[in-house]
Amino acid sequence: MKLHLTGCTVRTLDPAAPLADSIAVEGDLVAGAPAPDARRIELGGACVVPGFTDSHVHFPTWSLGLRQARLEDARSLDEALERVVAALGTISPGGWLRGLGWRDGDWPERPSRAALDRVVPDVPVALMSKDYHSLWLNSAALARADAPLETEGGVVELDEAGEPLGVLRENAAWSFRDRYVRPGVAEMLEAVRAAMPVASARGVTAVHDKDGWLGAFEVYERLEEAGELDLRVWQSFPWALLEELSALGLRSGFGSELLRMGYLKGFMDGTLGSATALLLDGSGVQITSGAQLADVVRRAAAAHWPVAVHAIGDAANRAALDAFEETRPAWQPAGLRPRIEHAQLLAPEDVERFARIGVSASVQFSHAPSDRDLADRLWEGREGAYAYRSLLDAGAVLANGSDAPVEELDPLAGISAGVIRTIDERPGWRPEQAVTVEEALHATCVLPAWLEHQEQRRGRLRPGMLADLVVLDRDPVKCPPAELSELRVLATMLAGRFTYVADDGPVGT
């Protein structure tokens, strides 16, 4: 395809030529000049930016969640139960009622199996919390268990009689989910196929997927084989699979233009929402020790795999940074680019270590305003919470994602949250940690490609680079910050091919 998009502002994110008033596409690449026979598309003052990468998303899980009971914003236990009851009609005989999104920190009554039993006594119910670190079950679901609920690094909440209350946290939640509620490949395939157009309509051209443990690679592989994959996928795998991957001679980067093996993923601690983030005051749950992480990083480096590790609390982040610093002689000469996922609560003295050691911060701008009340209550006003400005000022590499389905997969909403630090009528939360629009775009377009070693192929709109781009209805850099949440995607292009075109946009079909 040969195209010439004109009448627009092009924000290339290329420091050598940051602005243009048109862009040419030939085949799957950005061209230096339009071909004589290129189709001309007048964009009427729209803005073109590089395609968005969600650098932290559980894409199959998010896709499945679009079909499940949704408990986000339920303000009480009763309201959550009403939504569960409403979802009963969608359950096939013998099936599970699955849902997600509950956060009980502000509920006057806590979740329990007894509460679920009152409204759904016979159908097994499994509800993941908003942070995906806790699982709420009814008695019918607990009756399916044929193994102990207790696991190392997990929490089983008990009632006064010492019986399971119906809430599992961390490894206990994940172990139960994986054993009894895990979706099959066919179900994930159907859900992802239906969800990809939603992602394209939001400007997403690439994802760093976190559902490798779930078998996501096979799902994408089947979609690519069928010519249906409309995203570039950099796939994570649990670091427990390192020996199997190494035995097969598989390394990071193996794959195709659309689907490649990416990195190993693990967990240091839990989350704020489940009260399991590992803090320097001694509270929280340790899932992996610093010594264990160091061992993983060394073995991964020998097999040419970068490591990404989830760390929320200040103690977890310090332990992760210590491990990466200790193992730097192993991973740095190999050109690997390790990352800490979330990096939400940092001791002030640890902020500068990200840049000094060379560890990237894979953050989610939307988490800051979404978690503000939790953070203020548990972090007690201390510095270092969702400290994006401080990380940038210290020279850290900052990549942005959504953590969908924890937050919604919506890059424009994430950019807005990073700039104005609020998602409701309240003033911005800790506005001194806000980023600029340009920095948010850089974290959403440029740095994710850099983490993949694809910085010469993607992330900027430079001649010879892949034509992955988004057409917006206005220039995000010029519009007032309060209007960022109103920006609209008019078209999305992947490798020179439109994957989304708005019905009322200027692009046409």
N, C-alpha and C positions, 0 to 999 in steps of 0.2 A: 504494500500500500504506500502511495506517495501522497503526503498531505502538507498543506501550508496553513498553519493556524495563525491568523492575523487579527488586528484590532484588539489587542490584549496587552496586559502586563505580564511578562514572563520573569518570574523570580527563579533564576537558574540554580541558586545556592553555590555557584561557582565563583570564587573570589576574583578570578581573572576577568570575568564578564558577568557581573551579578544581575544585570537587567537587560531586557530586550523587549521589543514590541511585536515580535512574531517568533514562531518556531517552526522549523521544517522537519518532517519525518519521512524517512525512506526505508522501507522494509521494517525491521525491528529496531532501527537506530535513529537517534537524533542526527539530522543532516546539517552540514555547514551552510547550505543554501537550498532553497526549494527547487525541485526538478521542474523543467519547463511544463511537463504534463501533470504536475501535482494538483490534487483537488484542493481548492482554496476554501477555507472555512472562516468566516468572519465571526469573531466571538463577542463583538459588541461591548467591549470594555471589561470583559472577564479577566481573571488572573489565572495563570498556569504555574503550577509548582511541581516538583518531583513527586512521584508516587509515594504514598505513606506506607511505612513499615511498622507493624505492631510488633515490637521487640520482646513482648512477653504476653502470650495469649495461649489459652488452652482451647484451641479452635474446635476440635470435635466436641469437647465438653460444653463449650458455649453453644455450639450448633444444637446439641441435644437439649440444652436448657431452654432453647426457644420453644420447645414442645412440652415442657414440664411445668409443674405448679411453681409459681413465682411468688416469693414471700418478701421481696425487697420492699422496704418502706412500711411493712406491717408494724403498727405502733403498739401492739399488744399481743399477748398470747391468743386471745379470742379472735382477733382479726386474722392472725395467721391460720388458726383452725378453720375459719370460714373459707379461706382460699384453698385449703386442703380439701374440704368437702366439695367445693366447686369443681375440683379436678377429678373427682371420682368417676364422672361420666366418661372420661377418656381412657379408662383402664380396661384392658382386655381381660377376660376371665383367666385367673391364675397369675396375672401379672402383678408387678410392683407399682405402687404409686410413688413416683420420684419427684423431688422438688429441690429448690435451692433458694438461698438469699436471706434466710432469717438471721437476725442479730438481736439477741435477747438482753443486751447490756442495760437497756433502759425500760424493759418490760417490768411491770409490777409483779407479774407471776412468771416463774421460770419454766422452760420447756421440760416435759416429762413424758414417759410412755403412758402414764395414766391419763394425761390430757388428750393425747392422740387416741387412746382407746375409747374415750367418751364419744368421739365422732366417727372414728373408723376402727371398729373392733376386729374386723375379719380380714381386710386386705392389708398385706404388709406395706408399711410406709417407711421410706428412707429419705430424709430431708437434709441436704448439705447446708451448712451455714454460709453466710455471705463470704467469709474468708476461705471457705473450703477446708477448714481445719477441724471442724466439728460435725458430727452426724447425729441427728435426732431420729429415734426409732420408736415404733409402737411395739406392743407385746407380740403381735403376729410376726413382725420382722425379727425380733429377738429370738422367737421360737425356731427360726430357720437355722440358727447358729449350731453347728456341730463341732465347734472348737472353742477353746477359752477366748473370752473377749479381751483379756489382758495381754498386752504386748509391750516389749521394751520400747521406751520413748512414747508410750501412749497413756491416756488417762481414761478410766471407766468411772463415771460418776455414780455414786451409790446413794440409796435412800437411807432413812434412819434404821431400817431393818437389815442393812447391808446388802440389799438386792440392787441390781442395775436400775438406775433411774431412767435410762432411755437415752442418755447423751454420752457419746464417745468422742474423745478428742485426740488429735494428732495421729500417731501410728495406729492406735486402736480403731479410730474412725476409718482410716485408709485400708487397714487390713480387712475390716468387715465389708467395706465397699467393694474391694477387689475380689473378695471371696464369694459374695452373694449378690451384688447389685451391678456388677460390671457389664456394660453393654457389649454386644457382639460386633464384629466387623460390618456385617450387613446393615445393622441399625445405624452405626456411625456413618457408613457410606451414604445412606439415604439422607441423614441429617445434614452432613457436610455439603452434599450436592445442593440441598435446598438453601443452605445458609450462605454459600459463596456469593450469590447475587446481592445479598444484604451487605456483605463486606465490600463488594465492588462499588455499591451505591454510596458508601461512606469513604471512598477514595483509597481503599486498601489495595495495594498491589503485592505486598509481601508480608510474611509473618515469620516470627521465631516461635515455633510451636513447642509447647511444654508437655504435650500428651504422648510422648514417646512410650511411656510406661503402659499406655492404654492400647498400643498397637496402631497409633496414628499413621506411622510411615506406610503401612500396608494400605490404609485407606487412600492416602494421597497417590500411592503408586498405582492403584487401580484406576483412580480418576485420570491420572496422566496417561495411562495406557489407552483409556477410552477417549482421549482428547478433550476431557472435560475440566481439567485443572486450570482455574483462572487466577491462581495466586502463585507467587514464588514462596517456597517453604524451606526454611532452614530448621531441621528437625533435631530436637533434643532426645537423649536417651538416658534412662536412669544409670547412675554410675555403677550400680550393681551388675550391669550388663557389660562392663568393660572387658572382662576376660573373654567373653563370648565374641565380642566385636574384634578384639585383638587376634583371637584364634583364627578368625576368618580373613584377617589382613585388611579389615575395613578401617579407614581413617577419616577424620573430619574433612569435609569437602567432596567426598565421593558422591556422585549422582549426576544429575542433568541440569539444564538451565533453570528448570522449574522446581526440582526437588533434590535437595542435597542433605546428606548427613552433617549435622552441625557440631554438637557439643554434649557434654555429660552434665547431668543435673542432679543435685541433692539438696538436703535441708540441714541447716544448723539448728533451727529452733522452730517455734510455732508462730502465733500471730497475736496482735493486740486484741482483736475481737474475741478470741477464745481464751484470752488471759494466759497465753502460753509462750509469749515472746520472752526470750532469755535476757534478763536485765542484770546490770552490774550489782544491783541490790540483792541478787541471789534468787529472785523469783523467776518463774517461767520453766519451760521444758527444754532440756538439751536433747536434740535428736542426733547430732554428730559432734564429736569433740574436735578441737583444733588438731590434735595429733592424728585422728582418723582422716580429717580432710587433707592434711599434709601427705599422708600415705596415698590417698586417692590421686592427688595432683601429680605426685611423682610418677605413679604408674600410668596415669593418663598421658603425661608428657612423653613418656617413652613410647607410647602407642600413637602419638600425634593427635591427641584430643584435648581441646580446651575445656575448662571446667567452669560451670556456673553454679553458684550456691545461694540458696535462699537464706537471708539473714534479716531479721526484723529488729530485735533488741540490741541495745548497745553492747552487751556482753557477747552476743552472737556475732555481731559485726567485727568486734575486736579480735575474737578468736579466728574468724575467717581471714582478716587482714594479716594476722600473725602467721597463719599457715601459708598464705600466698607469698608473704615476704620470705619466710624460711625456705620455700621451694623455688624461689625465683631463678636460681641457677639452673633448674631443670626445665622450666617452661619458657623463659625469656629467649634463650638462644634458639629455640625451636620456632620462634615467631608466633607463639600462641597468645591469645588475647582473653585472659580470664575475666570473669565478671561476678559481681555480687548482685543478686536480685533483690530489689526493694530498698535495702539500705535505709530503712525508715527512721530509726533512732540511733544517733551517733553521739558518742562522747566528743566534745569539741576538739580534743587533742587527736582524734582519729580522722577528722575530716581531710586534712592535708595528705594523709597516707595513701589515699586512692591514687592520686597523681604521682606521688613519689615512688610507689611500688609498681605502678602500671596496671592497676586493677580498675576496670570500668564499673560504673554504677548504672545498673539497668533498673530504672525507676519507673514509676507510674504517676504522672502528674495528677491524675484524677483522684488518687488515694488521699492526697493532702486535705482537700476540702471535705471529702467523704468521711475521713477518719478524725476530723478535728475534735469532736467532742470526746471520743475515746482517748486520743492523744493528750488532750488537756487534763483529763481525769487521771490517766495512768502515768503521764510523764511530768505532770505538775509544773508546767510552765518552763521547764528547763530548755536550754538551747539544744540544737541538734536534731530537732524533729522535722523530717521531710525537708532537709536543708539543701535544696537544689541550688539556690544562689551561692551558698557557701562552698558547695562542691565545685561549681563552675569557677568561682573566683580563685579557688585553690588549684585550678588547672585540670580537674578530673574530666574524664570522658563520660558524658551523660547521654544514655540512650533512653528513649521513652516508649512505653507500651501501655496496655490497658489492664492486664491481668484478667481479661474477660474469661469466665463470666462473673468474676468478683466485682468488677466494674463493667460498664457496657463497652463493647468494641466500637469505638467511635473516636478516631484520631482528632477530629476538630473539637470535640468536647474535651479531650485531654489537653490540647493546646490551650484552649480557653482556661481550663483549670490551672495550668501552669503559670499563665500570665496574670489572672485576676484572683486566684486562690480562693474562689468561692463558687458554689453551685446552687446557692439559694439567695434569699434577699439580704442575708447578713453581709457585712463588710468582709473583705478578704482576710483570711486567717494567716497570721504571721506574714504580712505582705512583704516584709524585708527579705523573704526567701523566694519571691516571685522571679520568673525568668522573662526575658523579652520575647516577642513574637518570633524574631529571627532566631533566637536561641532554641525556642520550642520547635520550630521547623527543622533546624539543624539536628536536634535530638530525635526527630521523628522520621527524617528522610536520609540524612547523611551518615550519622553515626551507626545506625543498625547495619548499613551496608559495609561500613568499615569493620565492624565486629566479624563479619563474614569473610573478610579479605576480598570484598567485591567493590572496594572504593574506586577502582578504575573502570568499573562497568555500570554502576548504579548509584543513585543517591543525588546526583546532580544532572542538570540538563545541559550537557556539554556535547558538541559534535563528536560522534563516534561512540557515545554511551547509549545504553539501552533506553528506548523510548517508553519508559514507565512514567506516567504523568497524571496529574489531576487538574481539571478545570473547575475553578471556584467562581461563584457569582460576583465576588469582589476581592480586592486586594487585602489580605489579612494584616499586612504591615501598615497600611494606610487607614483602615477602618478603626473607629473608636474601640478600645478594649471591651467595653460593655456589649458590643455587637458581635464579638467573636463567636459566641454561642449561636448566633443566627446565620452564620455562613452556610452556604449550600454547595454541595457537589453537583456540578452540571454534567460532568463526564469524567470517566476514568479510563486510562489507556494502559495496557500491558503489552510491551514489546511491539508497539505500533498498531495494536488492535484494540478497539474500544470494547471494554467489558461492561461498561455502563454508560447510558446516555439518558439524561432526564427528559421526560416527555415535553416539558415546556422550555428546554434549553436551546441554545443557538447551534448546537452541533448537528442535529438532525440524525438521520439513520443511514 
